[in-house]
Amino acid sequence: MSIKRKELSPLYEELKAADCVICGGSGRSLYSLNAALSQIALSQVGWRNKVVLTPDDPGFPGKSMYDAAADLARRYKKTLLLINSGSGYSDDPLVMAQDLAKYIEEKKSNKFTMGLFTSAVSSPLGDICSKYGNVVEIKGRGKSKPGTEYSETGMMGDIFELGTLELLNSMIEAIFRNFEVDDVFRLCVEEFEKIGEMIDSNVSSETYTALVDLLEKRTNVFLGGKGTANEIAKMTGVRLFHIKSFLGDNVYITRGVNTPHPRAGDLEILLSYSGETRPVIIWADVIKKFAGTVFAITTSADSTLAKKADLKIILPEETKPLTPRRFYTRAAYVLSPVPVKLAERLGQRGLNLPEYIISWYHSVTQ
């Protein structure tokens, strides 16, 4: 809420005007950006043929941003490279920004602009994006030292990554509803109140306690969803992996390239807005055949997924078809305390996991 309106306004207008948006980032920052921007594809009314791409998409027209720029310039009047990076130093988005800057300088093109959400305005990404577009500073946890108390600060970039997720989701909803930039902040205030209530009602519940009980045991974890839900699953999976790996366990994204068959006792966390997404239902059936446990997050207690789940959290939301949804952001927030609770539980057992260890593991695996 400390974001300056004058910083957000030009980027908000650029996002509104862009025919094509290219998502840039790495790890959880990229997943939060993808989750919010995927609402554009989900909402098939209200947009003027706006296209959202990532460099990993099969339809991305080049091996690099520089290679793709010429084709993007032919296809679209205005392309926005939108980057989410708390540190401002992430290698992948930095290379994308450098490549696009090179193309703009060589071709003197006016068809591209850049946007950056970061906690480090004075950084390599901040310098490039401020020259060719707009930078919005969104504060993370600040300079607090690594420790073992995560309940206030989260783990590493949690505050920044969850913050940009809600900000971006509110920006997309505001654009869809033809709101002004000030309404973005109003939507954030409105939603934070609801999210807070959802976290408070679930984090001390029997369901949450049972979930942490399972995670404490020697069990692999599978996370899955389709579309936007899969981006939220990946956000959660990154943090759970940092904790579970120290127990000798693994965390997998369902149907990933290295995902094995489940074993008896394994846990699967599944997300589905409707609770009726057929592949997700099939995944639930498979792990139950292996005597595993299904934990589901959906909007309806009467849905097929909720009825099949051993544990569930219901996050009610009523939206009209083909309009932006808040469910996915809410699911990310409600799931965000799970690694924290697991780390605290392990600490009670005598296994403290200082953040510098988690940070080291993060740095050598991503």
C-alpha positions as CSV (number, residue, x, y, z in Angstrom):
1,M,0.0,0.0,0.0
2,S,3.1,2.3,0.1
3,I,3.4,2.2,-3.7
4,K,3.4,5.6,-5.2
5,R,0.4,6.3,-7.5
6,K,2.5,8.3,-9.9
7,E,4.8,5.3,-10.4
8,L,2.0,2.8,-10.9
9,S,-0.2,4.9,-13.2
10,P,2.1,4.9,-16.3
11,L,2.7,1.2,-16.1
12,Y,-1.0,0.6,-15.5
13,E,-1.7,2.6,-18.7
14,E,1.0,0.7,-20.6
15,L,-0.5,-2.7,-19.6
16,K,-3.9,-1.5,-20.6
17,A,-2.7,-0.3,-24.0
18,A,-0.5,-3.2,-24.9
19,D,-1.6,-5.6,-27.6
20,C,1.0,-8.2,-26.4
21,V,2.5,-8.8,-23.0
22,I,5.7,-10.8,-22.5
23,C,6.2,-12.1,-19.0
24,G,9.7,-12.1,-17.5
25,G,11.0,-13.3,-14.2
26,S,12.3,-16.4,-12.5
27,G,11.1,-18.8,-9.8
28,R,8.2,-17.7,-7.6
29,S,8.3,-14.1,-9.0
30,L,7.6,-15.5,-12.5
31,Y,4.9,-17.8,-11.3
32,S,3.1,-15.0,-9.5
33,L,3.3,-12.8,-12.7
34,N,2.1,-15.7,-14.9
35,A,-0.8,-16.4,-12.5
36,A,-2.1,-12.9,-12.6
37,L,-1.6,-12.3,-16.3
38,S,-3.2,-15.6,-17.2
39,Q,-6.5,-14.0,-16.1
40,I,-6.4,-12.1,-19.4
41,A,-6.5,-15.4,-21.3
42,L,-9.2,-16.7,-18.9
43,S,-11.4,-13.7,-19.4
44,Q,-12.5,-13.9,-23.0
45,V,-14.6,-10.7,-23.0
46,G,-13.5,-7.2,-22.3
47,W,-10.0,-7.4,-23.9
48,R,-9.1,-6.1,-27.3
49,N,-7.3,-9.2,-28.6
50,K,-4.5,-8.9,-25.9
51,V,-2.0,-11.7,-26.1
52,V,0.1,-12.9,-23.2
53,L,3.3,-14.9,-23.9
54,T,6.3,-16.3,-22.0
55,P,9.7,-17.3,-23.6
56,D,8.9,-20.9,-22.8
57,D,5.6,-20.9,-24.8
58,P,5.8,-23.0,-28.0
59,G,4.5,-20.1,-29.9
60,F,7.1,-17.6,-28.8
61,P,8.7,-16.5,-32.0
62,G,12.4,-16.8,-31.3
63,K,15.1,-18.4,-29.2
64,S,15.7,-15.1,-27.4
65,M,13.9,-11.8,-26.9
66,Y,16.2,-10.2,-29.5
67,D,15.3,-12.9,-32.1
68,A,11.6,-12.6,-31.3
69,A,11.4,-8.8,-31.4
70,A,11.3,-8.4,-35.1
71,D,8.4,-10.8,-35.4
72,L,6.6,-9.2,-32.5
73,A,7.0,-5.8,-34.1
74,R,5.3,-7.1,-37.2
75,R,2.4,-8.7,-35.4
76,Y,1.6,-6.1,-32.7
77,K,1.4,-2.3,-32.5
78,K,2.5,-2.3,-28.8
79,T,4.4,-5.0,-26.9
80,L,5.1,-4.7,-23.2
81,L,7.9,-6.7,-21.6
82,L,6.6,-7.0,-18.0
83,I,9.2,-8.2,-15.4
84,N,8.7,-9.2,-11.8
85,S,12.0,-9.4,-9.9
86,G,12.5,-8.5,-6.2
87,S,16.3,-8.2,-6.4
88,G,16.5,-6.7,-9.8
89,Y,19.4,-9.0,-10.6
90,S,17.7,-12.2,-11.8
91,D,19.6,-13.5,-14.8
92,D,16.8,-14.7,-17.1
93,P,14.8,-11.4,-17.1
94,L,17.9,-9.3,-17.1
95,V,19.0,-11.0,-20.4
96,M,15.5,-10.5,-21.8
97,A,15.7,-6.8,-21.0
98,Q,19.2,-6.4,-22.4
99,D,18.2,-8.2,-25.6
100,L,15.1,-6.0,-26.1
101,A,17.1,-2.8,-25.3
102,K,19.6,-3.9,-28.0
103,Y,16.8,-4.4,-30.5
104,I,15.2,-1.0,-29.7
105,E,18.5,0.8,-30.1
106,E,19.5,-0.9,-33.3
107,K,16.0,-0.5,-35.0
108,K,14.9,2.7,-33.3
109,S,11.7,0.9,-32.6
110,N,8.8,2.6,-30.8
111,K,6.7,-0.6,-30.6
112,F,8.2,-1.8,-27.3
113,T,8.2,-0.7,-23.8
114,M,9.3,-2.3,-20.5
115,G,7.7,-2.5,-17.0
116,L,9.3,-3.7,-13.8
117,F,8.1,-4.6,-10.3
118,T,11.0,-4.7,-7.9
119,S,12.3,-3.9,-4.4
120,A,15.6,-2.7,-5.9
121,V,15.1,0.3,-8.1
122,S,18.8,0.9,-8.2
123,S,19.7,-2.4,-9.9
124,P,20.6,-3.5,-13.4
125,L,17.0,-4.3,-14.3
126,G,15.9,-1.1,-12.7
127,D,18.3,0.9,-14.8
128,I,17.3,-0.7,-18.1
129,C,13.5,-0.7,-17.4
130,S,13.5,2.9,-16.3
131,K,15.2,3.9,-19.5
132,Y,12.8,2.0,-21.8
133,G,9.7,2.0,-19.7
134,N,8.4,2.2,-16.1
135,V,9.6,0.9,-12.8
136,V,7.3,0.3,-9.7
137,E,8.9,-0.2,-6.3
138,I,7.1,-2.6,-4.1
139,K,8.7,-3.2,-0.8
140,G,9.5,-6.7,0.4
141,R,10.6,-7.7,3.9
142,G,13.5,-5.2,3.9
143,K,16.9,-5.9,5.4
144,S,15.8,-8.3,8.2
145,K,18.5,-10.8,8.9
146,P,18.0,-14.5,8.1
147,G,16.7,-16.5,11.1
148,T,14.4,-19.3,12.0
149,E,11.3,-17.2,12.9
150,Y,9.2,-17.1,9.7
151,S,5.8,-16.2,10.9
152,E,6.3,-12.5,10.5
153,T,8.6,-12.3,7.5
154,G,7.8,-15.4,5.5
155,M,10.7,-17.2,3.8
156,M,13.1,-15.2,1.6
157,G,10.9,-13.3,-1.0
158,D,7.4,-14.4,0.3
159,I,6.3,-10.8,1.0
160,F,7.4,-9.5,-2.3
161,E,6.1,-12.4,-4.4
162,L,2.7,-12.5,-2.7
163,G,2.4,-8.7,-2.8
164,T,3.0,-8.5,-6.5
165,L,0.6,-11.3,-7.1
166,E,-2.3,-9.4,-5.4
167,L,-1.2,-6.1,-7.0
168,L,-1.1,-7.6,-10.5
169,N,-4.4,-9.4,-10.0
170,S,-6.1,-6.2,-8.9
171,M,-4.6,-4.4,-11.9
172,I,-6.0,-7.0,-14.3
173,E,-9.4,-6.8,-12.7
174,A,-9.3,-3.0,-12.8
175,I,-8.5,-3.0,-16.5
176,F,-11.2,-5.5,-17.2
177,R,-13.7,-3.3,-15.3
178,N,-12.5,-0.1,-17.0
179,F,-11.4,1.4,-13.6
180,E,-8.8,4.1,-13.0
181,V,-5.5,3.4,-11.3
182,D,-6.7,4.6,-7.9
183,D,-9.3,1.8,-8.0
184,V,-6.4,-0.7,-8.0
185,F,-5.5,0.3,-4.5
186,R,-9.2,0.1,-3.5
187,L,-9.5,-3.4,-4.8
188,C,-6.3,-4.4,-2.9
189,V,-7.7,-3.0,0.4
190,E,-10.9,-4.8,-0.2
191,E,-9.2,-8.1,-1.1
192,F,-6.6,-8.0,1.7
193,E,-9.4,-7.9,4.2
194,K,-11.1,-11.0,2.7
195,I,-7.8,-12.8,2.4
196,G,-6.9,-12.1,6.0
197,E,-10.2,-13.6,7.1
198,M,-9.6,-16.7,5.0
199,I,-6.1,-17.2,6.4
200,D,-7.3,-16.6,10.0
201,S,-10.1,-19.1,9.7
202,N,-7.9,-21.8,8.2
203,V,-4.4,-21.6,9.6
204,S,-5.4,-22.9,13.1
205,S,-8.0,-25.3,11.8
206,E,-8.0,-29.1,12.2
207,T,-7.5,-29.4,8.5
208,Y,-4.3,-27.3,8.5
209,T,-3.0,-29.2,11.5
210,A,-3.6,-32.5,9.8
211,L,-1.8,-31.2,6.7
212,V,1.3,-30.2,8.7
213,D,1.1,-33.6,10.4
214,L,1.3,-35.3,7.1
215,L,4.1,-33.1,5.8
216,E,6.2,-33.8,8.9
217,K,6.2,-37.5,8.0
218,R,8.5,-39.1,5.4
219,T,6.2,-38.5,2.5
220,N,6.6,-37.1,-1.0
221,V,4.4,-34.3,-2.1
222,F,2.7,-33.8,-5.4
223,L,1.0,-30.5,-6.4
224,G,-1.2,-29.9,-9.4
225,G,-3.8,-27.8,-11.1
226,K,-4.5,-26.7,-14.7
227,G,-3.9,-23.3,-16.1
228,T,-3.7,-20.6,-13.5
229,A,-4.0,-23.1,-10.7
230,N,-0.8,-24.8,-11.9
231,E,1.1,-21.5,-11.5
232,I,-0.1,-21.3,-7.9
233,A,0.9,-25.0,-7.3
234,K,4.4,-24.2,-8.5
235,M,4.6,-21.1,-6.2
236,T,3.7,-23.4,-3.3
237,G,5.9,-26.3,-4.5
238,V,9.1,-24.1,-4.5
239,R,8.8,-23.3,-0.8
240,L,7.7,-26.8,0.3
241,F,10.7,-28.2,-1.6
242,H,13.1,-26.0,0.4
243,I,11.8,-27.6,3.6
244,K,11.0,-31.2,2.6
245,S,14.3,-31.7,0.9
246,F,16.0,-31.6,4.3
247,L,13.9,-34.6,5.4
248,G,15.0,-36.6,2.4
249,D,11.7,-36.1,0.7
250,N,10.8,-34.7,-2.7
251,V,8.2,-32.3,-4.0
252,Y,6.8,-32.7,-7.5
253,I,4.5,-30.9,-9.9
254,T,1.9,-33.4,-11.1
255,R,2.7,-34.5,-14.6
256,G,6.1,-32.9,-14.6
257,V,8.9,-34.3,-16.6
258,N,10.5,-36.0,-13.5
259,T,7.3,-36.9,-11.6
260,P,7.3,-40.5,-10.5
261,H,4.3,-42.7,-9.6
262,P,3.0,-41.9,-6.1
263,R,3.6,-44.3,-3.1
264,A,1.4,-45.3,-0.3
265,G,1.2,-42.4,2.2
266,D,2.2,-39.7,-0.3
267,L,0.3,-36.4,-0.3
268,E,-1.2,-34.6,-3.3
269,I,-2.3,-31.0,-3.1
270,L,-4.8,-30.2,-5.9
271,L,-6.3,-26.8,-6.8
272,S,-9.4,-26.3,-9.0
273,Y,-11.7,-23.3,-9.1
274,S,-14.7,-25.4,-10.1
275,G,-13.6,-28.7,-8.5
276,E,-14.7,-30.4,-11.7
277,T,-11.6,-30.1,-13.9
278,R,-11.4,-33.6,-15.3
279,P,-7.6,-34.1,-15.3
280,V,-7.4,-32.9,-11.7
281,I,-10.2,-35.4,-10.7
282,I,-8.2,-38.2,-12.5
283,W,-5.1,-37.2,-10.5
284,A,-7.1,-37.5,-7.3
285,D,-8.3,-40.9,-8.3
286,V,-4.8,-42.1,-9.1
287,I,-3.2,-41.2,-5.8
288,K,-6.1,-42.6,-3.8
289,K,-5.5,-45.9,-5.6
290,F,-2.0,-45.8,-4.2
291,A,-3.4,-45.2,-0.7
292,G,-2.2,-41.6,-0.8
293,T,-3.9,-38.5,0.7
294,V,-5.6,-35.8,-1.3
295,F,-5.8,-32.2,0.0
296,A,-7.9,-30.0,-2.2
297,I,-8.6,-26.3,-2.5
298,T,-11.7,-25.3,-4.4
299,T,-14.7,-23.0,-4.3
300,S,-17.4,-25.6,-3.8
301,A,-17.9,-28.1,-1.0
302,D,-20.3,-30.0,-3.3
303,S,-17.8,-30.4,-6.2
304,T,-16.4,-33.7,-7.2
305,L,-12.9,-32.8,-6.1
306,A,-14.0,-31.7,-2.7
307,K,-16.0,-34.9,-2.2
308,K,-13.0,-37.1,-3.2
309,A,-10.5,-35.2,-1.0
310,D,-9.4,-36.4,2.4
311,L,-8.7,-32.9,3.5
312,K,-10.0,-29.7,1.9
313,I,-10.3,-25.9,2.2
314,I,-13.2,-24.2,0.5
315,L,-12.7,-20.6,-0.7
316,P,-16.1,-19.5,-1.9
317,E,-16.3,-17.1,-4.8
318,E,-19.1,-16.2,-7.2
319,T,-18.0,-14.7,-10.5
320,K,-19.6,-14.5,-13.9
321,P,-18.2,-16.8,-16.6
322,L,-15.3,-15.4,-18.5
323,T,-14.4,-12.8,-15.9
324,P,-11.2,-12.5,-13.8
325,R,-11.2,-14.6,-10.6
326,R,-9.7,-13.9,-7.2
327,F,-9.7,-17.6,-6.2
328,Y,-6.2,-18.3,-7.3
329,T,-4.6,-15.4,-5.4
330,R,-6.6,-16.4,-2.3
331,A,-5.3,-20.0,-2.7
332,A,-1.7,-18.8,-2.9
333,Y,-2.2,-16.7,0.3
334,V,-3.9,-19.5,2.2
335,L,-1.2,-22.0,1.2
336,S,1.7,-19.6,2.0
337,P,1.8,-20.4,5.8
338,V,2.1,-24.2,5.1
339,P,6.0,-24.2,4.7
340,V,6.2,-21.8,7.7
341,K,4.1,-24.1,9.9
342,L,6.2,-27.1,8.8
343,A,9.4,-25.3,9.6
344,E,8.0,-24.3,13.0
345,R,6.9,-27.9,13.7
346,L,10.4,-29.2,12.8
347,G,11.9,-26.7,15.1
348,Q,9.7,-28.0,17.9
349,R,11.2,-31.5,17.2
350,G,14.7,-30.1,17.5
351,L,15.4,-29.6,13.8
352,N,15.9,-25.8,13.2
353,L,16.3,-24.7,9.6
354,P,18.0,-21.3,9.5
355,E,17.1,-19.3,6.5
356,Y,20.7,-19.1,5.3
357,I,20.6,-22.8,4.7
358,I,17.3,-22.5,2.8
359,S,18.8,-19.6,0.8
360,W,21.8,-21.6,-0.1
361,Y,19.7,-24.6,-1.2
362,H,17.6,-22.1,-3.2
363,S,20.7,-20.6,-4.9
364,V,22.1,-23.9,-6.1
365,T,18.9,-25.4,-7.4
366,Q,17.3,-22.4,-9.2
